[in-house]
Amino acid sequence: MMSLFRKGFALTLTALAVAAGTTTPAEATPPKIVGAYYGNWFSGSKPISQIPSNTPITHLFYAFSTIENGKCTMPAETAQKDFADIRDLKHRKPSLKALISLGGWGAGGFSDAALTESTRSTLISSCKALFFQDGTFDGIDIDWEFPVYGGPTEITDRPEDKRNMTLLTKDFRKALGPRKLVTAALPAGRLQTDGPYDPAKSFELRELARTMDFINVMTYDLGTGFSPVATFNAGFREVANDPMPREDRKWNNVVGAINYYERHGVPARKMVLGVPFYGRGFNVKAEGPQHGLYQAYDSAFWVDGYDEVNALKAAPGWKEYWHPVAQSPWLYNAAEKKFVSFENPRSIKLRADYARARGLLGTFMWELGHDDAQHSLLKAMSR
């Protein structure tokens, strides 16, 4: 057994390393994560107060705070009630950790706010004042979509963003201290606004993994309106007849994305695997041999959660199919030429099993409000 002096000295070194932004406070065998993003737009229909005390969720990510004039802001009118509900839920389930998620798709301001030591200090000070005074939140989740390139075209980005994302993360770590969590949601999809996309050109992945407690890998949005054909939102493995170029296709699936992150220095124990609770649809141009799959399309549409998926399944003209390699279901309406990619309890359980077998830290979903009233998808994810 380590002597008290040596143990105390080692703990002091760890605390100093955390403060310096070179490591994270980690347990020898951390518990598995069941993460849930909660969009504040669901406050009226599915409020936080309805989350039961025995929920399997270990980490709740409240989305989103945004950046305005270089400072953290909270645009949601329901925020104060939501924060009170989060504190109540933590009182009912003391092990639960709550994080404020900063950014999201379409959220600007990061490139300017991260540009200098002074601007980073301003942003972080405002976040601390807004979110870390009353015990609501246990950490920050950085959702910068994306440094350097690939995000919405109207949002400012710079080549310096890649390094500045790392510096921002380290500054958050120093400012919040070892007892708070610093995480991020990072992309997996290989097609974004600028075409073929490579996360390693936006993020210093190895260094971020050293600084952050864990990384939520967004192993979804792999097939979107940026794709040339109707395809899977979160296909499990590479499909040989997927028309995406081979060099992009091999990474544009759940297994490929995890392999990619690991190859770029993110250890399995720092990754949390993402699953979508929503669907993506395509209005295909013509009937094909694969029931809409990999067909050209005119437009894409959003499917707002598992309830909407089940409503489509029950409607006339829709048929459900299963792909043995992508390990995902899809719906197709031949008369309307509509294709819908979604996940169900079967496919989500397969992904959770993979996360466990691969030694990942856990699973998370986007987004809690997209589940049905029976929490069918959450149960499958946390089983």
C-alpha positions in Angstrom: 0.0 0.0 0.0 1.2 3.5 -0.8 2.3 5.4 2.3 0.1 8.4 3.3 3.0 10.8 2.4 3.5 9.2 -1.1 -0.2 9.0 -1.7 -0.7 12.6 -0.7 2.2 13.6 -2.9 0.8 11.7 -5.9 -2.6 13.3 -5.4 -0.9 16.7 -5.3 0.9 16.0 -8.6 -2.4 14.9 -10.2 -4.1 18.1 -9.0 -1.3 20.2 -10.4 -1.4 18.4 -13.7 -5.1 18.9 -14.0 -4.7 22.6 -13.2 -2.1 22.8 -15.9 -4.4 21.3 -18.4 -2.2 18.2 -19.1 -4.4 15.5 -17.7 -7.9 14.8 -16.3 -9.1 13.5 -13.0 -9.9 9.9 -13.8 -10.8 6.9 -11.7 -8.9 3.6 -12.2 -12.0 1.9 -13.5 -14.6 4.7 -14.3 -18.3 3.7 -14.3 -19.9 3.3 -17.7 -21.6 6.4 -19.0 -25.2 6.6 -20.2 -25.4 10.1 -21.5 -28.5 12.0 -22.6 -28.7 15.3 -24.4 -31.8 17.3 -23.4 -32.9 20.1 -25.8 -34.6 22.9 -23.9 -37.1 23.2 -26.7 -38.7 20.1 -25.2 -39.4 21.8 -21.9 -43.1 22.2 -22.5 -43.9 18.7 -23.8 -41.3 16.5 -22.0 -39.9 18.5 -19.0 -36.9 17.5 -17.0 -39.2 17.1 -14.0 -40.7 14.0 -15.7 -37.4 12.2 -15.7 -37.7 9.5 -13.0 -35.2 9.2 -10.1 -34.3 5.6 -11.2 -33.4 6.7 -14.7 -30.3 4.9 -16.1 -28.9 8.3 -17.2 -25.5 9.1 -15.6 -24.8 12.4 -17.5 -27.4 14.9 -18.6 -26.2 17.4 -21.2 -28.4 20.5 -21.3 -28.5 22.1 -24.8 -27.7 24.8 -25.6 -25.9 27.8 -24.4 -24.7 30.0 -27.1 -22.0 32.7 -27.6 -23.1 36.3 -28.0 -20.6 39.2 -28.1 -17.9 36.8 -26.9 -19.8 35.7 -23.8 -21.9 32.7 -22.8 -25.7 33.3 -23.0 -28.8 31.2 -22.4 -31.5 32.0 -24.9 -34.1 29.6 -23.6 -36.9 31.3 -21.7 -37.5 28.1 -19.7 -33.9 27.9 -18.5 -34.5 28.9 -14.8 -37.2 26.4 -14.4 -35.1 23.8 -16.2 -32.2 24.5 -13.9 -34.3 24.1 -10.9 -35.6 20.8 -12.3 -32.0 19.7 -12.9 -31.1 20.5 -9.2 -34.2 18.6 -8.1 -33.3 15.6 -10.2 -29.7 15.6 -8.9 -31.2 15.7 -5.3 -33.3 12.6 -6.2 -30.4 10.9 -7.9 -27.2 12.2 -6.3 -24.9 10.3 -8.7 -26.2 12.2 -11.7 -23.8 14.7 -13.4 -25.3 17.6 -15.3 -23.3 19.5 -18.0 -24.1 22.7 -19.9 -23.6 22.2 -23.6 -22.2 25.2 -25.4 -22.7 25.6 -29.1 -24.5 23.2 -31.4 -25.1 23.2 -35.2 -25.6 26.8 -36.4 -24.1 28.4 -33.3 -21.5 31.0 -34.1 -19.1 33.0 -32.1 -16.5 30.3 -31.3 -13.8 31.4 -33.7 -13.8 35.0 -32.3 -14.2 33.9 -28.7 -11.3 31.4 -28.8 -9.0 33.7 -30.8 -6.8 35.1 -28.0 -6.0 34.5 -24.3 -8.1 37.6 -23.5 -11.1 36.6 -25.5 -11.0 33.0 -24.1 -10.8 34.5 -20.6 -13.9 36.6 -21.3 -15.9 33.7 -22.5 -14.9 31.3 -19.7 -15.6 34.0 -17.0 -19.0 34.6 -18.4 -19.8 30.8 -18.4 -18.6 30.5 -14.8 -20.8 33.4 -13.7 -23.8 32.1 -15.6 -23.7 28.4 -14.9 -21.5 27.5 -12.0 -22.7 29.5 -9.1 -25.7 27.5 -7.7 -24.7 23.8 -8.1 -26.7 23.1 -11.2 -23.9 22.0 -13.4 -20.9 19.7 -13.0 -19.1 20.6 -16.2 -19.0 22.1 -19.6 -19.6 20.3 -22.9 -18.0 22.1 -25.9 -20.0 21.6 -29.1 -18.1 23.7 -31.6 -19.4 22.7 -35.1 -16.7 23.1 -36.5 -13.3 24.7 -36.1 -11.5 25.5 -39.4 -14.1 24.3 -41.9 -17.2 22.1 -42.3 -19.8 24.1 -40.3 -22.6 26.3 -41.6 -21.3 28.6 -44.3 -22.4 31.8 -42.6 -20.3 31.2 -39.5 -16.8 32.6 -39.1 -14.0 30.1 -39.1 -10.2 30.4 -39.3 -7.2 28.1 -39.8 -6.1 29.0 -36.3 -9.3 27.5 -34.9 -7.8 24.0 -34.7 -5.1 25.1 -32.1 -7.5 27.6 -30.4 -10.0 24.8 -29.7 -7.3 23.0 -27.8 -6.3 26.2 -25.9 -10.0 26.9 -25.1 -10.4 23.4 -23.7 -7.2 23.8 -21.5 -8.4 27.2 -20.3 -11.8 25.7 -19.3 -10.0 22.9 -17.5 -7.8 25.4 -15.5 -10.7 27.7 -14.7 -13.2 25.0 -13.6 -10.7 22.9 -11.7 -10.4 19.1 -11.2 -13.9 18.6 -9.7 -15.7 19.8 -12.9 -16.0 17.9 -16.1 -14.8 19.2 -19.5 -16.1 17.2 -22.5 -16.9 17.8 -26.1 -19.2 16.4 -28.8 -17.0 15.8 -31.9 -18.1 14.8 -35.4 -17.9 11.5 -37.3 -19.8 12.3 -40.6 -17.4 12.6 -43.6 -19.6 15.0 -45.5 -20.3 18.6 -44.3 -21.0 22.0 -45.9 -17.6 22.1 -47.6 -17.8 18.5 -49.0 -15.5 15.7 -47.8 -14.7 16.3 -44.2 -11.8 15.1 -41.9 -12.2 15.8 -38.2 -8.4 15.7 -37.7 -8.2 18.9 -39.8 -10.5 20.6 -37.3 -9.3 19.2 -34.0 -6.1 18.2 -32.3 -7.7 14.9 -31.3 -4.8 13.4 -29.3 -4.3 16.5 -27.2 -8.0 17.0 -26.6 -8.3 13.4 -25.4 -5.5 14.1 -22.8 -7.3 17.3 -21.5 -10.9 16.2 -21.6 -12.6 13.8 -19.3 -14.2 12.1 -22.3 -15.3 12.8 -25.9 -18.8 12.2 -27.1 -18.2 10.9 -30.7 -21.2 11.8 -32.8 -21.5 8.5 -34.6 -24.7 9.7 -36.4 -25.4 12.3 -39.1 -23.4 10.0 -41.3 -26.1 10.3 -44.0 -27.7 13.8 -44.3 -28.7 16.4 -46.9 -25.0 16.7 -47.7 -25.0 13.1 -49.0 -25.4 12.4 -52.7 -27.9 9.5 -52.2 -30.4 8.3 -49.7 -28.4 6.5 -47.0 -28.2 5.5 -43.4 -28.0 8.1 -40.6 -25.8 5.9 -38.4 -24.8 2.8 -40.3 -22.8 0.3 -38.2 -20.2 -1.0 -40.6 -19.0 -0.1 -44.1 -21.3 -1.3 -46.8 -19.5 -2.4 -50.0 -22.1 -1.0 -52.5 -22.4 2.4 -50.8 -21.4 4.8 -53.6 -19.4 7.1 -51.3 -15.7 7.2 -52.3 -13.9 4.3 -50.6 -11.5 6.6 -48.7 -14.4 8.5 -47.0 -16.8 5.5 -46.8 -14.5 3.3 -44.6 -14.7 6.0 -41.9 -18.3 7.0 -42.4 -19.9 4.4 -40.1 -20.0 3.7 -36.4 -17.1 1.2 -36.3 -15.0 3.1 -38.8 -15.5 6.4 -36.8 -14.3 4.8 -33.6 -11.3 3.2 -35.4 -10.5 6.6 -36.9 -10.6 8.4 -33.5 -8.5 5.7 -31.9 -5.9 5.9 -34.8 -5.7 9.7 -34.1 -4.8 9.2 -30.5 -8.2 9.0 -28.6 -8.1 5.9 -26.4 -11.2 3.8 -26.1 -11.6 4.7 -22.4 -12.1 8.3 -23.4 -14.8 7.7 -26.0 -18.6 7.6 -25.6 -20.5 6.3 -28.6 -23.4 8.3 -29.9 -26.8 6.9 -31.1 -29.6 9.0 -32.8 -33.1 8.9 -31.4 -34.4 10.7 -34.5 -34.6 9.7 -38.2 -33.6 11.2 -41.5 -35.6 11.0 -44.7 -35.1 11.4 -48.4 -37.5 12.0 -51.3 -35.9 9.7 -53.8 -36.2 10.3 -57.6 -37.0 6.8 -58.8 -37.7 3.3 -57.7 -34.6 1.2 -57.3 -33.7 -2.4 -56.5 -32.9 -1.6 -52.8 -36.2 0.0 -51.7 -34.9 3.5 -51.8 -31.5 2.8 -50.4 -28.6 4.5 -52.2 -30.9 6.2 -54.7 -30.6 9.8 -55.9 -33.0 12.1 -54.2 -34.6 15.5 -54.7 -34.8 16.7 -51.1 -34.2 15.5 -47.5 -36.4 15.8 -44.4 -36.2 15.3 -40.7 -38.1 12.6 -38.8 -38.8 13.9 -35.3 -38.2 11.0 -33.1 -39.4 7.4 -32.4 -43.1 8.3 -32.1 -43.0 9.7 -35.6 -41.2 6.6 -36.9 -43.9 4.4 -35.4 -46.6 6.5 -36.9 -45.1 6.1 -40.3 -44.8 2.3 -39.8 -48.5 2.2 -39.0 -49.5 4.2 -42.0 -50.5 2.6 -45.3 -47.8 2.1 -47.9 -44.8 1.9 -45.6 -42.6 -1.2 -45.3 -39.7 -1.8 -42.9 -36.4 -3.3 -44.0 -33.2 -4.4 -42.2 -29.6 -4.2 -43.5 -27.3 -7.0 -42.2 -24.1 -5.0 -42.6 -25.3 -1.5 -41.6 -27.2 -3.2 -38.8 -29.9 -0.6 -39.1 -33.6 -0.6 -40.2 -35.2 1.7 -42.7 -38.6 2.5 -44.0 -39.7 2.9 -47.6 -42.9 4.0 -49.2 -42.8 2.9 -52.8 -45.8 4.9 -53.9 -44.5 8.2 -52.4 -40.8 7.3 -53.1 -39.9 8.2 -49.5 -37.0 6.6 -47.7 -36.4 7.0 -43.9 -33.4 5.9 -41.9 -33.9 5.4 -38.2 -32.7 3.3 -35.2 -34.8 1.0 -33.1 -34.2 -0.9 -29.9 -32.6 -3.8 -31.8 -30.0 -1.6 -33.6 -29.3 0.5 -30.6 -28.7 -2.5 -28.4 -26.2 -3.8 -31.0 -24.3 -0.5 -30.7 -24.4 -0.5 -26.9 -23.0 -4.1 -27.0 -20.3 -2.9 -29.4 -19.4 0.0 -27.1 -19.0 -2.4 -24.2 -17.1 -5.0 -26.1 -14.7 -2.4 -27.6 -14.0 -1.0 -24.1 -15.5 2.4 -24.7 -16.6 4.5 -21.8 -20.3 4.3 -22.6 -23.0 5.5 -24.9 -25.0 8.7 -25.3 -27.9 9.8 -27.4 -29.2 12.8 -29.3 -31.8 13.5 -28.0 -33.8 12.5 -25.0 -37.0 14.2 -26.1 -37.1 12.0 -29.3 -37.7 8.8 -27.3 -41.2 7.5 -26.9 -43.2 7.5 -23.6 -42.0 4.1 -22.7 -38.3 5.1 -23.1 -37.9 2.2 -25.5 -34.6 3.5 -27.0 -33.1 4.7 -23.7 -33.7 1.2 -22.2 -32.1 -0.5 -25.2 -29.1 1.9 -25.0 -28.5 1.4 -21.3 -29.4 -2.3 -21.1 
